[in-house]
Amino acid sequence: MLPINYFAGPEAYNSDFFNSTAEASFAVSTPYLVAQGNISIPDVTVSGETVSFNNIAFTVLTNYINPGPNSSGENYYTETPAAFEPVWPKPLYPDAVFTPVTGAGGGTFTGTLDCVGFGCRVITAVGSNDPQNNAYSLLHQQVDFDAIHFAAPGIVPTALEIAIAFPVLLPGRWSYVAGCISASTIQEAENEESQKLNQPLKTYTGESQSGLSTAQAGDIVSFGYTAGHSNGHFMVLTAVPERVPLDEVLNPESFVKQVYRISVYDSTDAGGSLHFNDSRRNSNPQSCGIGYGELLLLANEQDQPVGFVFGPEERPHYVTGLSQLADELVVAAITVARFQ
C-alpha cells in the first residue's frame, strides 16, 4: 500500500474516504509516520516537526491526550470537518486534521488525541458520508444496547465500551473475529453504570471466541479495563498476526500456548506505553501520539487472546480470573473485530 502524499494536497486529509479500515488507518497515520521516519515519500524532507514538499513547509504535531475526568481535554477536539458531518453529528471532532495557514502555503497536521479518538477518526473515514455505508455509523447500528452502555453518535466511546461491544454485535458488516472476556466482570461494570445513570439493568451475553490466527490487516484490536491507569486501548492491525516462539514472553502462564506479534497503528502515551519497534520511540523521551508499534498477544489452546505484552517496559497482562498474579489492570476483554 503506497502512502498518499498529503503534503501535495493537504486539504484532502480532512475529507478523504476509504474502502477499508486498513487503508484509512494508514492514511490517517501517514503525516505522522513520515515525520517519525517510519515511511518516506519521494521529494518530501523531514527536519524535526517540519516536513517540506516543493519548498512548502508543514508542521506535523502529534500528542497523546486523554480527555478523562482529570483532564480538561483541551486540544483534543476540533471543529468537525464538513465531509464527516453527516456521520459525526456533533460540532466537535477528535483532533486529527489539517489546518491551513491563512494567506500562505503550508499549514499544520495535528493529531492530538487518545487511542479511541484515533479509532473514531479512522472509522468515520471508511465507506462514505452516507450513514448506511459508513463504518462508524454502522457500528452504532450494530451495538446491542440491551447488553451494554455505549456512547451516543458524535461522542468518543471508551476503549472498554468498544472491547465489550464486539462480542455482542448485532448482524451486519461488522463481525466479531476473536476474543477472550470475563463476562462476570463486564456484567458487574454494566450494573454499576446502570445504577449510576438510574437506568434498567443490562444483560451481557458476550462470549469468548476462537480465531485470533484468522485476524487480518485492518481488523480492530481492543483491550477493555474496568480498573487501572486507563479504560483500555484501541488499535488497527497493519498485517496478519505473526506467530513467534513462546519464549518471546518471560515466564508465561501455563495456559498460554501461542504467542503472536501484532503490528498496529494507534495513538499511545509516552514512556512505558510505547510498543516494541515503535515509530514514536526516538530521541525525545516524551514522544507519543499517532504512530506505529508492535505488541505481543498471548493465546490459549483455543486460539483466544488471553493476554498481552504492551511493550518492552511492560510485563504480561491477562484477562482477569485467568491468572493468580497481582495486576493493577483489571482486563475485562481482549477482542478483535472486522468491518467489511
JOJOLIN-V447079 format. One record per helix or strand. SS is the DSSP state (a for helix, b for strand). FROM is the first residue (numbers start at 1). LEN is the number of residues. Records with the same first field share a line. If there is no record, write none. Layout:
SS: FROM-LEN  FROM-LEN
This chain:
a: 10-5  21-15  82-3  115-9  131-3  135-8  159-8  183-15  212-3  246-3  271-3
b: 18-1  44-4  50-4  56-9  77-3  92-3  96-5  107-7  126-2  134-1  174-8  209-1  220-8  232-6  242-3  258-11  276-1  289-11  305-5  317-3  330-10
